[in-house]
Amino acid sequence: MKSRSTLAALVFLFAASASVHAADDYNRPPAGDAQYKQCLTYSTTVYEGGNAPSPIKGQTKAQAWCTCMWNETPDDFKGNLVKFAETRKGKETNKLCEKHADWSE
């Protein structure tokens, strides 16, 4: 029985580390991407702490959060990423991206 719980713990740790690693590998939005720029501008006007460093090397919390939101929304999404994060449908993506950027309320 002890070996099963050890195996389960190892599987869980591997899965958790794989998802954290994947989050660090987000594609950077293309230079000049209007949706990403809008996200940065709007998020820093409605939320506090966006200019603080994030766990992602070289990114502020707002940059890491907007990069995550940009990557996690469907490719055909053309709306405002911040407003989407505040919707019922976007709340789960918002939680994921807040954790990615270490930026929570």
C-alpha positions as CSV (number, residue, x, y, z in Angstrom):
1,M,0.0,0.0,0.0
2,K,2.8,2.4,0.8
3,S,4.3,2.0,-2.7
4,R,1.0,3.0,-4.3
5,S,0.8,6.2,-2.3
6,T,4.5,6.9,-3.1
7,L,3.8,6.3,-6.8
8,A,0.7,8.5,-6.7
9,A,2.7,11.3,-5.1
10,L,5.4,11.0,-7.7
11,V,2.9,11.1,-10.5
12,F,1.2,14.2,-9.0
13,L,4.6,16.0,-8.5
14,F,5.6,15.2,-12.1
15,A,2.2,16.5,-13.4
16,A,2.5,19.7,-11.3
17,S,6.0,20.4,-12.4
18,A,5.2,19.8,-16.1
19,S,2.3,22.3,-16.0
20,V,4.5,24.9,-14.3
21,H,7.2,24.4,-16.8
22,A,4.7,24.7,-19.7
23,A,3.5,28.0,-18.4
24,D,7.1,29.4,-18.6
25,D,7.2,28.5,-22.3
26,Y,4.3,30.8,-23.4
27,N,4.8,32.3,-26.8
28,R,5.5,36.0,-26.7
29,P,3.0,38.1,-28.5
30,P,4.3,39.5,-31.8
31,A,5.9,43.0,-31.5
32,G,3.2,45.6,-31.9
33,D,0.3,43.2,-31.2
34,A,-2.7,45.5,-30.6
35,Q,-4.6,43.1,-28.3
36,Y,-1.5,42.6,-26.1
37,K,-0.7,46.4,-25.9
38,Q,-4.4,47.1,-25.0
39,C,-4.1,44.4,-22.3
40,L,-1.0,46.1,-20.8
41,T,-2.5,49.6,-20.9
42,Y,-5.9,48.6,-19.6
43,S,-4.7,46.2,-16.9
44,T,-2.3,48.8,-15.4
45,T,-5.1,51.3,-15.1
46,V,-7.6,49.1,-13.4
47,Y,-5.3,46.9,-11.3
48,E,-2.5,47.7,-8.8
49,G,0.9,46.0,-8.7
50,G,1.3,45.3,-12.4
51,N,4.8,46.9,-12.6
52,A,6.2,44.6,-10.0
53,P,8.5,41.9,-11.2
54,S,6.9,38.5,-11.9
55,P,8.4,35.1,-11.5
56,I,9.0,35.1,-15.3
57,K,12.4,36.5,-16.0
58,G,12.3,39.9,-17.6
59,Q,8.6,40.4,-17.3
60,T,6.5,42.5,-15.0
61,K,3.4,41.0,-13.5
62,A,1.2,42.8,-16.0
63,Q,3.4,41.5,-18.9
64,A,3.3,37.9,-17.6
65,W,-0.4,38.1,-17.0
66,C,-1.2,39.6,-20.4
67,T,1.1,37.1,-22.2
68,C,-0.7,34.2,-20.4
69,M,-4.1,35.7,-21.3
70,W,-3.0,36.2,-24.9
71,N,-1.9,32.6,-25.1
72,E,-4.8,31.0,-23.2
73,T,-7.6,32.6,-25.2
74,P,-8.7,31.0,-28.5
75,D,-6.8,32.1,-31.6
76,D,-9.9,33.8,-33.0
77,F,-10.5,35.8,-29.8
78,K,-10.4,39.5,-30.8
79,G,-11.8,41.2,-27.7
80,N,-10.3,42.9,-24.7
81,L,-8.4,40.4,-22.7
82,V,-8.9,42.2,-19.4
83,K,-12.6,42.5,-19.8
84,F,-12.7,38.8,-20.8
85,A,-10.9,37.9,-17.6
86,E,-13.7,39.5,-15.6
87,T,-16.4,37.5,-17.3
88,R,-17.8,34.2,-16.0
89,K,-16.3,32.4,-18.9
90,G,-12.9,34.0,-18.4
91,K,-12.6,33.6,-14.7
92,E,-10.8,30.2,-14.9
93,T,-8.3,31.6,-17.4
94,N,-7.8,34.6,-15.2
95,K,-7.0,32.4,-12.2
96,L,-4.4,30.5,-14.2
97,C,-2.8,33.7,-15.5
98,E,-2.8,35.3,-12.0
99,K,-0.9,32.3,-10.7
100,H,1.5,32.4,-13.7
101,A,2.3,36.1,-13.0
102,D,2.1,35.7,-9.2
103,W,-0.4,38.5,-9.4
104,S,-3.5,38.2,-7.3
105,E,-5.8,40.6,-5.5
